[in-house]
Amino acid sequence: MIGPLELGIAGVAGVVALLAAWFHIPRVPELDAERWFKTLLATMLRGRCELEQATAQEWAERVALEVPYHPAGRCPERKVSDPATWVPAGPYLEGEQALLEHLRTLADEGARWRWMYLEDEVGLASRLADPTELGDAYSLDAMLGGVDGWSALSSVGAQDMSSLRTLVERVGAVWVLVEGRLNRKAPSVLSPLAAQIGTGVHVVSHDDAQEGLPDVLLDQLQGESAVIFVGEDIGALRILHALSTRPALRDRAEAVLAVSAPMCGVEDHASFGRASTSDWMGAWFGHDTLDTDRVWPTPYLAMQWVDLATRPPGLEGLPLQEARFPRPRPGALQMLEILDLGPLLVTHHPPVELIAGSLLAVTSGFVLTRRAGAGGAQ
């Protein structure tokens, strides 16, 4: 499936000229999680291209191929698989109906992927526009001490990690990275993420037989002021199980990030089978059961990997729609903030250290923004 995408790269030959028409992009929603993550990734990739002395045109081509994003492209697998019948649960996004109408005119999924990520000028321009035009909501200037945040984060691509270290210091949390790879065809981001965090990080190795996390670690974390959890594959499910049993730890968990996590379980898995996981998520993943004593909701972020040659879209054994946090069961208060960071392609993607850096930045950004909005120190 990626072959047609490669052929379609010729379609971005003049894409830099689209920057002059960036005002045709639909109005930017306040803190769209995927837009923030993908803009961070495109910005860091710009720094890498500058380090490699690549041209602006070459950067634009890499962004088009390696950073899939469309401002009206939520649930992309549903849009390309069945654009004729898909409708959102709530209101349409700006430009979403027009995107669906065009996708319905295309004959196959390959053509629809190409249109959404390579050919539609709206999608291309949204990734290549000056990120400062996104406005204050997306700015990391204050979080980085009053510097030009986008310029500082671009330097991550040039192997300057100072802005990431500043974010880690500002957040002031212990990071817990939980392994759980099931031999899927996707790269791991945990090792570069641990290196970028530096001190104050725990890496929990994969344990196929354990549903939660080691008690000795959980006891230690309950003495910390703030904790951020990152789980890869079934590592994310182990995090959820641990949080469900430790209310005091939930009060310290300031964010949970899942990377290609099977939220509906894994076929024939001893600890996380599909039936048992579906039952558990239905019983425990709710605003009432994962509540905290904070006055703002905890961000639950999810990023997915997708192989466009896999049917249905996603990874083998993990459809894309099952790698997002589900809608939580209702409660008296909104305690979970569900944020979708969108997919990246297993076949064409930026260097994994830039993906890890962008995940660190967007997670830190949401934590600091939510703290500030609740009157906490930034």
Beta strands, then each sheet from edge to edge (+ up, - down):
strand 1: 174-178
strand 2: 201-204
strand 3: 227-232
strand 4: 253-259
strand 5: 298-306
strand 6: 314-315
strand 7: 318-319
strand 8: 336-345
sheet 1: 2+ 1+ 3+ 4+ 5+ 8+
sheet 2: 6+ 7-
end
